[in-house]
């Protein structure tokens, strides 16, 4: 399938409103496609690519500078998705400030979580099938998952699904504390983010905290980004391009310096860090760039694939696991880059195909 064919096919996705981004909870609306925010759509597609790079990129099997750099350069992506969801929720909540608005979002997220958890449970790894057979692989998988009920609730049957649960919790907390103003959500989110920092990358410092779980899970990491997106949408703020670039660049630099400091002082691998202080400005800066920019030309065409970010995010790990089989056949120096592109394209095509099937469209757009 050529690029032009893909771009032409993306026109059929436009029936789904851009509010249905990865993990967003709004249902398709009746707004015409011309009212779509293509900057957000392009940002969503870009963020989805970098999420794929984290899971399929170089360094996954053979760490090196290029892999570590790409791994950390991608850390804006999930915070970006959280910000977009908060922004979209603010738009809906201003129109209808009722708990029904929240429930529509939460039900959307829950349905995604349950559907994709079922998909991943029904697709055990090739290694497990070879070792145990189909029936025993399901049995072993079930015992493994039920051994930790808390982790099962927070992550589902695949680790990357943590995002959906964290988003649902973040949205609920922002809705709970925000009434006439959006500031309380930002304050609560900041407190939770400090706790996450103390329990995660800065564990062992003066403010060290042990949560007994990954601080990325639950509401600790997500709430601040959801709240910042909500605040931006609530007040109708649209930054200038220069301000957005400054925030993004400053966040990227601070994020990089923090990771470098951990490496120099503790010889800690960058692959072990999902977020630091700079990630806050890194992710929010990417969001500001998206809402302050309208792509044109070829980028405009690519932006129209943005609604498929949900499907790309949710389905790509299936293909990452299946392509592990080919790792031994290709040099690790370049296979990670090639695998990232290959997994992204296959996940995109799979999402486009699913979007044409009415029963599955809501799970990929």
C-alpha positions in Angstrom: 0.0 0.0 0.0 1.6 3.3 -1.1 1.7 6.5 1.0 -0.9 8.2 -1.2 -3.2 5.2 -0.8 -2.8 5.3 3.0 -3.5 9.1 3.0 -6.6 8.6 0.8 -7.9 5.8 3.0 -7.5 8.1 6.0 -10.3 10.1 4.7 -12.7 7.3 5.8 -11.5 7.7 9.4 -12.7 11.3 9.5 -16.2 10.1 10.5 -14.6 9.6 14.0 -14.2 12.9 15.8 -10.6 13.8 16.8 -11.7 13.6 20.4 -11.3 9.8 20.2 -7.6 9.9 20.5 -5.5 7.2 22.3 -7.3 6.8 25.6 -9.7 9.7 25.1 -13.2 9.0 26.0 -15.4 11.2 23.9 -17.7 9.5 21.4 -17.9 10.6 17.8 -19.6 13.9 17.4 -21.5 15.6 14.5 -18.9 18.3 14.0 -17.7 18.5 10.4 -14.2 17.3 9.6 -13.1 20.8 8.7 -13.3 21.7 12.4 -10.8 19.1 13.4 -7.6 20.4 15.0 -5.0 18.9 12.6 -2.1 20.1 14.9 -3.5 17.8 17.6 -4.0 15.0 15.1 -0.4 15.2 13.8 0.8 15.3 17.4 -1.1 12.2 18.2 0.3 10.3 15.2 3.8 11.5 16.1 3.4 10.5 19.8 2.1 7.1 18.8 5.2 6.6 16.7 7.5 7.4 19.6 5.5 5.1 21.9 6.2 2.3 19.4 9.9 3.4 19.5 10.0 2.9 23.2 8.8 -0.7 23.0 10.3 -1.8 19.6 13.2 0.6 19.1 17.0 0.1 19.3 18.4 -0.6 22.7 15.6 -2.9 23.6 17.9 -5.9 23.1 21.3 -4.3 22.8 21.7 -1.0 24.7 23.8 1.7 23.1 23.9 5.5 22.8 21.5 5.7 19.9 19.0 3.5 21.6 19.2 5.3 24.9 18.8 8.7 23.1 15.7 7.5 21.2 14.2 5.9 24.3 14.4 9.2 26.3 13.5 11.5 23.4 10.2 9.6 23.2 9.3 10.4 26.8 7.1 13.3 25.9 4.6 11.0 24.1 2.5 9.6 26.9 2.3 13.0 28.9 1.2 14.5 25.6 -1.7 12.0 25.3 -2.7 12.8 28.9 -2.7 16.6 28.2 -4.8 16.1 25.1 -7.4 14.1 27.0 -7.6 16.8 29.7 -8.0 19.5 27.0 -10.8 17.6 25.3 -12.5 16.8 28.6 -12.5 20.5 29.5 -14.3 21.3 26.2 -17.0 18.8 26.9 -17.3 19.7 30.6 -17.8 23.4 29.7 -20.6 22.5 27.4 -22.2 20.1 29.9 -20.9 20.3 33.5 -22.5 17.1 34.7 -21.3 13.7 35.9 -22.7 12.2 32.7 -19.9 13.9 30.8 -17.3 12.3 33.1 -19.1 8.9 32.9 -19.0 9.0 29.1 -15.3 9.4 29.2 -14.8 6.8 31.9 -16.9 4.2 30.1 -15.0 4.8 26.9 -11.7 4.2 28.7 -13.0 1.2 30.5 -14.3 -0.4 27.3 -10.9 0.1 25.7 -9.2 -1.4 28.7 -11.4 -4.5 28.9 -11.3 -5.2 25.1 -7.6 -4.9 24.7 -7.0 -6.9 27.9 -9.0 -9.7 26.4 -7.1 -9.4 23.1 -3.7 -9.7 24.9 -4.8 -12.5 27.1 -5.9 -14.5 24.0 -2.6 -13.9 22.4 0.1 -15.6 24.4 3.7 -15.4 23.4 5.2 -17.8 20.7 7.7 -19.0 23.3 5.0 -19.9 25.8 3.0 -21.8 23.1 6.2 -23.7 22.1 7.0 -24.6 25.7 3.5 -25.3 27.2 1.1 -25.6 24.2 -2.0 -23.5 23.7 -4.1 -24.7 26.7 -1.3 -24.7 29.2 0.0 -21.3 28.0 -3.4 -19.8 28.8 -3.4 -21.6 32.2 0.1 -20.3 33.1 -0.9 -16.8 31.9 -4.0 -16.8 34.1 -2.1 -17.9 37.2 0.6 -15.3 36.6 -2.0 -12.5 36.2 -4.1 -13.5 39.2 -1.1 -13.8 41.5 -1.1 -10.0 41.7 -4.6 -8.7 41.6 -3.5 -5.0 42.1 -1.2 -5.2 39.1 -3.9 -6.8 37.1 -6.3 -3.9 37.8 -3.6 -1.3 37.1 -2.0 -2.9 34.0 -4.5 -5.3 32.6 -3.0 -8.2 30.6 -0.3 -6.1 28.9 2.0 -3.6 30.6 1.3 -0.7 28.2 -2.4 -0.7 29.1 -1.4 1.0 32.4 -2.0 4.2 30.5 -5.8 3.7 30.2 -6.2 3.1 34.0 -4.0 6.0 34.9 -6.0 8.3 32.5 -9.3 7.2 34.0 -8.0 8.0 37.5 -6.5 11.3 36.5 -9.8 12.4 34.8 -11.8 11.4 37.8 -9.6 13.4 40.2 -9.6 16.4 38.0 -13.4 16.3 37.7 -13.7 15.8 41.5 -11.7 18.9 42.5 -12.5 21.2 39.7 -15.7 23.1 39.8 -15.6 26.8 39.0 -11.9 26.9 38.4 -9.3 24.5 37.0 -6.5 25.4 39.5 -7.3 22.8 42.2 -6.6 20.0 39.7 -3.2 21.4 38.9 -2.3 21.7 42.6 -3.5 18.1 43.3 -1.7 16.9 40.2 1.5 18.6 41.3 1.4 17.0 44.7 0.9 13.6 43.2 3.7 14.1 40.7 6.1 15.0 43.6 5.1 11.8 45.3 5.7 9.9 42.0 9.2 11.5 41.7 10.0 10.7 45.3 8.9 7.1 44.9 10.5 6.7 41.4 13.5 8.4 39.9 14.4 10.3 43.1 13.8 7.3 45.4 16.6 7.4 48.0 16.6 11.2 48.3 15.5 13.2 51.3 11.9 12.9 50.1 12.1 9.2 49.4 8.7 7.4 49.5 7.8 3.7 48.9 4.4 3.3 47.3 4.7 -0.5 46.9 3.9 -0.1 43.2 5.3 1.5 40.1 4.8 5.3 40.6 3.9 5.6 36.9 0.8 3.6 37.6 -2.4 4.9 39.1 -3.0 8.7 39.4 0.4 9.8 40.5 2.0 10.4 37.1 -1.1 11.1 35.0 -3.1 13.7 37.0 -0.8 16.7 36.5 -0.8 16.3 32.7 -4.6 15.8 32.6 -5.0 18.8 34.8 -2.7 21.0 32.7 -4.6 20.0 29.6 -7.9 20.7 31.3 -6.7 24.1 32.5 -5.6 25.0 29.0 -8.9 24.0 27.5 -10.9 25.6 30.3 -9.5 29.1 29.9 -9.2 28.7 26.1 -5.4 29.4 26.2 -3.6 29.2 22.9 0.1 29.9 23.2 2.4 31.5 20.6 4.7 29.2 18.6 7.8 30.8 20.3 6.4 30.1 23.8 5.5 26.5 22.9 8.9 25.8 21.5 10.7 27.4 24.5 8.7 25.2 26.9 9.3 22.1 24.8 13.0 22.7 24.3 13.5 23.7 28.0 11.7 20.5 29.1 13.8 18.3 26.7 17.0 19.9 27.9 16.2 19.5 31.6 14.9 16.0 31.1 18.1 15.1 29.3 20.3 16.7 32.0 18.5 14.8 34.7 19.0 11.5 32.9 22.6 12.3 32.3 23.1 13.1 36.0 21.7 9.8 37.0 24.0 8.0 34.5 27.2 9.9 35.7 26.5 9.6 39.4 25.0 6.2 39.6 25.8 4.6 36.3 22.1 4.1 35.9 20.8 3.0 32.5 18.5 5.5 30.9 16.1 2.7 30.1 15.1 2.5 33.7 13.5 6.0 33.8 10.0 6.8 32.5 9.9 10.4 33.9 11.8 13.0 35.8 11.1 16.7 36.7 11.9 17.9 33.2 9.3 15.5 31.7 6.6 17.8 33.0 7.7 20.6 30.7 8.7 18.2 27.9 5.3 16.7 27.6 3.3 19.8 28.2 5.5 21.7 25.7 4.7 19.1 23.1 1.0 19.6 23.7 1.4 23.4 23.4 3.2 23.0 20.1 0.3 20.8 18.8 -2.4 23.3 19.7 -0.5 26.3 18.3 0.3 24.7 15.0 -1.7 23.8 11.8 0.2 21.4 9.5 0.0 21.8 5.8 1.0 19.9 2.6 2.1 16.3 3.2 2.0 16.8 7.0 -1.7 17.8 6.7 -2.3 14.4 5.0 -0.5 12.5 7.7 -2.4 14.4 10.4 -5.6 13.0 9.1 -4.4 9.6 10.3 -4.4 11.0 13.8 -7.6 9.3 14.9 -5.9 5.9 14.5 -3.5 6.7 17.4 -5.8 4.8 19.7 -5.4 1.6 17.6 -1.7 2.1 17.1 -1.0 2.5 20.8 -3.2 -0.4 21.8 -2.3 -3.0 19.2 1.4 -2.4 18.5 2.7 -4.6 21.3 1.2 -7.6 19.7 3.5 -7.1 16.7 6.5 -6.3 18.8 6.2 -9.6 20.5 5.7 -11.5 17.2 8.8 -9.8 15.7 11.1 -10.8 18.5 11.4 -14.0 16.6 13.5 -12.2 13.9 15.9 -10.5 16.4 18.6 -13.3 15.9 18.6 -12.9 12.1 19.5 -9.2 11.8 22.2 -7.0 13.3 21.0 -5.3 16.5 22.7 -2.0 15.5 20.0 -1.3 12.8 17.3 -3.8 13.4 15.8 -1.8 16.3 15.3 1.2 14.0 13.8 -1.0 11.2 11.6 -2.8 13.7 10.2 0.5 15.0 9.2 1.6 11.5 7.9 -1.9 10.6 5.8 -2.2 13.8 4.4 1.3 13.4 3.3 0.7 9.8 1.8 -2.7 10.5 -0.1 -1.3 13.6 -1.3 1.6 11.4 -2.6 -0.7 8.7 -4.2 -3.0 11.2 -6.0 -0.1 12.8 -7.1 1.2 9.4 -8.6 -2.3 8.7 -10.3 -2.5 12.0 -11.7 1.0 11.6 -13.6 -0.3 8.6 -15.4 -2.9 10.7 -18.3 -1.4 12.7 -17.9 -3.7 15.7 -14.2 -2.8 16.1 -14.1 0.8 15.0 -14.6 2.3 18.5 -11.6 0.3 19.8 -9.1 1.8 17.3 -10.3 5.4 16.7 
